[in-house]
């Protein structure tokens, strides 16, 4: 009902949220997994041309922090959790390595 009221107040215009949802639904009906893989690949290539190693290190760090926070929430009651990383690579190290690998890949292309 809120969308209908919203349309009446906006001269029958669809909200951006509703337009995006409808567009996404239509696209998903008309395209398969291969389409999404291709646009993901193209987006990744375009991003790598516009960003350097620091960008990838930063997003790797942020992703690692978010994942660690999620794991901390899931393991908060686990008394067997001896260390924060459980022998795994630190977030900072993962971000640095990911940034270096992406920069090398970009430089080779």
Rosetta silent file (secondary structure, phi, psi, omega in degrees, C-alpha in Angstrom):
SEQUENCE: XXXXXXXXXXXXXXXXXXXXXXXXXXXXXXXXXXXXXXXXXXXXXXXXXXXXXXXXXXXXXXXXXXXXXXXXXXXXXXXXXXXXXXXXXXXXXXXXXXXXXXXXXXXXX
SCORE:     score description
SCORE:     0.000 S_00000001
   1 L     0.000  -32.652 -179.044    0.000    0.000    0.000 S_00000001
   2 H   -62.761  -39.509  178.571    2.894    2.347    0.706 S_00000001
   3 H   -64.525  -39.519  179.020    4.084    2.100   -2.909 S_00000001
   4 H   -64.035  -45.445  177.358    0.598    2.935   -4.181 S_00000001
   5 H   -62.676  -39.779  179.015    0.383    5.965   -1.885 S_00000001
   6 H   -60.933  -41.517  179.543    3.889    6.939   -2.917 S_00000001
   7 H   -66.020  -42.062 -179.717    2.880    6.826   -6.595 S_00000001
   8 H   -63.111  -35.863  179.800   -0.196    8.952   -6.049 S_00000001
   9 H   -76.538  -17.671 -177.612    1.885   11.571   -4.293 S_00000001
  10 L  -115.098   36.688  178.720    4.495   11.551   -7.094 S_00000001
  11 L    54.418   45.292  177.211    2.192   11.868  -10.132 S_00000001
  12 L    66.353   15.059  178.782    2.028    8.078  -10.611 S_00000001
  13 L   -80.723  145.743  178.060    5.837    7.767  -10.797 S_00000001
  14 L   -81.151  143.655  176.363    7.495    4.590   -9.602 S_00000001
  15 L   -69.579  157.629  177.165   10.038    4.869   -6.776 S_00000001
  16 H   -59.804  -38.963  179.182   13.683    4.206   -7.590 S_00000001
  17 H   -61.970  -46.659 -179.072   13.574    1.181   -5.309 S_00000001
  18 H   -67.293  -39.476  178.234   10.556   -0.281   -7.093 S_00000001
  19 H   -63.309  -42.883  178.309   12.025    0.463  -10.536 S_00000001
  20 H   -63.990  -42.629  178.322   15.283   -1.226   -9.594 S_00000001
  21 H   -61.908  -48.280 -179.335   13.502   -4.259   -8.216 S_00000001
  22 H   -64.043  -40.178  177.940   11.337   -4.626  -11.313 S_00000001
  23 H   -63.816  -42.082  177.660   14.332   -4.138  -13.603 S_00000001
  24 H   -63.984  -40.800  177.853   16.322   -6.745  -11.714 S_00000001
  25 H   -64.272  -43.259  179.816   13.464   -9.227  -11.872 S_00000001
  26 H   -64.828  -42.320  179.768   13.041   -8.690  -15.630 S_00000001
  27 H   -62.707  -43.751 -178.269   16.772   -9.045  -16.245 S_00000001
  28 H   -65.506  -27.994  177.213   16.955  -12.272  -14.222 S_00000001
  29 H   -74.214  -28.691 -173.489   14.113  -13.740  -16.284 S_00000001
  30 H   -97.811   -7.180 -175.221   15.838  -12.906  -19.562 S_00000001
  31 L  -133.385  152.600 -179.300   19.427  -13.908  -18.779 S_00000001
  32 L  -105.221 -175.121 -177.489   21.264  -16.984  -17.536 S_00000001
  33 H   -58.372  -38.113 -179.087   24.314  -17.526  -15.343 S_00000001
  34 H   -58.818  -38.977  177.948   26.677  -16.994  -18.281 S_00000001
  35 H   -60.085  -47.283 -178.316   25.350  -13.439  -18.709 S_00000001
  36 H   -68.129  -35.629  176.129   26.046  -12.583  -15.079 S_00000001
  37 H   -63.229  -42.157 -179.070   29.514  -14.147  -15.234 S_00000001
  38 H   -65.364  -45.707 -179.642   30.338  -12.062  -18.305 S_00000001
  39 H   -69.526  -30.552  174.919   29.173   -8.754  -16.810 S_00000001
  40 H   -65.956  -41.961  178.058   31.031   -9.584  -13.605 S_00000001
  41 H   -63.084  -46.602 -179.859   34.219  -10.252  -15.575 S_00000001
  42 H   -62.749  -40.769  178.129   33.826   -7.008  -17.550 S_00000001
  43 H   -63.628  -40.777  177.706   33.183   -5.054  -14.367 S_00000001
  44 H   -64.103  -40.339  178.159   36.275   -6.552  -12.748 S_00000001
  45 H   -65.081  -43.765  179.854   38.400   -5.663  -15.757 S_00000001
  46 H   -63.361  -40.955  179.502   37.094   -2.099  -15.817 S_00000001
  47 H   -64.344  -40.706 -177.306   37.712   -1.718  -12.090 S_00000001
  48 H   -67.347  -26.545  177.770   41.269   -3.006  -12.367 S_00000001
  49 H   -74.366  -23.812 -174.951   42.048   -0.376  -15.019 S_00000001
  50 H  -102.240   -5.517 -174.981   40.875    2.415  -12.717 S_00000001
  51 L  -133.819  149.249  178.534   42.372    1.303   -9.395 S_00000001
  52 L  -101.503 -170.268 -176.396   45.801    0.448   -8.086 S_00000001
  53 H   -57.419  -39.866 -177.143   47.152   -1.943   -5.502 S_00000001
  54 H   -60.289  -38.099  179.146   46.055    0.232   -2.564 S_00000001
  55 H   -60.043  -47.902 -178.233   42.412   -0.038   -3.640 S_00000001
  56 H   -69.337  -34.457  175.861   42.502   -3.838   -3.635 S_00000001
  57 H   -63.883  -41.893 -178.504   44.385   -3.944   -0.330 S_00000001
  58 H   -66.431  -45.781 -179.596   41.745   -1.708    1.239 S_00000001
  59 H   -69.986  -30.883  174.613   38.752   -3.693   -0.010 S_00000001
  60 H   -65.318  -41.464  178.899   40.516   -6.914    0.994 S_00000001
  61 H   -64.288  -46.576 -179.325   41.096   -5.510    4.469 S_00000001
  62 H   -62.762  -42.316  177.937   37.488   -4.355    4.801 S_00000001
  63 H   -63.838  -40.538  178.071   36.147   -7.694    3.602 S_00000001
  64 H   -63.947  -40.643  178.252   38.429   -9.523    5.996 S_00000001
  65 H   -64.287  -44.323  179.962   37.299   -7.364    8.897 S_00000001
  66 H   -61.824  -42.321  179.720   33.641   -7.914    8.060 S_00000001
  67 H   -66.412  -41.314  179.175   34.210  -11.662    7.809 S_00000001
  68 H   -64.396  -41.205  177.803   36.172  -11.733   11.063 S_00000001
  69 H   -61.683  -40.294  178.091   33.415   -9.794   12.819 S_00000001
  70 H   -64.501  -43.836  178.848   30.890  -12.288   11.494 S_00000001
  71 H   -65.690  -38.761  178.088   33.029  -15.218   12.681 S_00000001
  72 H   -61.403  -39.852  178.716   33.543  -13.583   16.079 S_00000001
  73 H   -65.489  -40.208 -178.694   29.774  -13.298   16.460 S_00000001
  74 H   -72.947  -28.350 -175.743   29.289  -16.929   15.480 S_00000001
  75 L  -105.126   11.844 -173.791   32.094  -18.184   17.772 S_00000001
  76 L   -60.906  -28.666  179.542   31.500  -15.940   20.794 S_00000001
  77 L   -97.660    6.737 -175.881   30.367  -18.867   22.922 S_00000001
  78 L   -90.091  108.098 -178.170   33.022  -21.287   21.690 S_00000001
  79 L   -74.496  -13.187  178.742   35.551  -21.936   24.469 S_00000001
  80 L   -85.086    1.526 -178.980   37.786  -23.883   22.056 S_00000001
  81 L   -79.985   88.644 -172.715   38.534  -20.714   20.063 S_00000001
  82 L   -72.659  -31.614  178.428   42.182  -20.381   21.158 S_00000001
  83 L  -142.185  160.928 -177.261   43.134  -17.448   18.944 S_00000001
  84 L   -61.736  -38.938 -175.458   41.340  -14.903   16.853 S_00000001
  85 L   -95.355   -9.495 -179.606   42.735  -16.252   13.572 S_00000001
  86 L    50.040   41.246  178.517   42.801  -19.964   14.446 S_00000001
  87 L    79.557    7.073 -178.412   46.095  -20.322   12.579 S_00000001
  88 L   -95.493  166.210  178.983   44.790  -18.500    9.490 S_00000001
  89 L   -61.910  143.729  178.229   46.284  -15.514    7.671 S_00000001
  90 L   -70.381  160.534  177.885   45.555  -12.114    9.229 S_00000001
  91 H   -59.214  -43.240 -178.600   43.136   -9.710    7.547 S_00000001
  92 H   -62.950  -42.798  179.587   45.943   -7.290    6.833 S_00000001
  93 H   -65.184  -41.743  178.904   48.073   -9.998    5.235 S_00000001
  94 H   -63.362  -42.371  178.507   45.162  -11.229    3.113 S_00000001
  95 H   -64.523  -42.484  179.963   44.438   -7.701    1.929 S_00000001
  96 H   -64.575  -46.950 -179.467   48.079   -7.037    1.127 S_00000001
  97 H   -64.260  -40.862  178.473   48.493  -10.310   -0.756 S_00000001
  98 H   -63.571  -41.969  177.833   45.255   -9.792   -2.661 S_00000001
  99 H   -63.539  -42.357  178.686   46.297   -6.284   -3.649 S_00000001
 100 H   -64.225  -43.771 -179.071   49.706   -7.474   -4.800 S_00000001
 101 H   -64.581  -41.911 -179.289   48.225  -10.336   -6.833 S_00000001
 102 H   -67.374  -39.684  178.432   45.664   -8.073   -8.484 S_00000001
 103 H   -63.729  -41.333  178.069   48.296   -5.450   -9.294 S_00000001
 104 H   -63.664  -41.654  179.992   50.531   -8.123  -10.886 S_00000001
 105 H   -63.544  -43.857  179.505   47.604   -9.440  -12.903 S_00000001
 106 H   -62.948  -42.360 -179.478   46.752   -5.924  -14.083 S_00000001
 107 H   -65.709  -31.929  179.807   50.384   -5.211  -15.010 S_00000001
 108 H   -75.109  -20.551  179.734   50.599   -8.456  -17.034 S_00000001
 109 L   -91.027    0.000    0.000   47.555   -7.498  -19.114 S_00000001
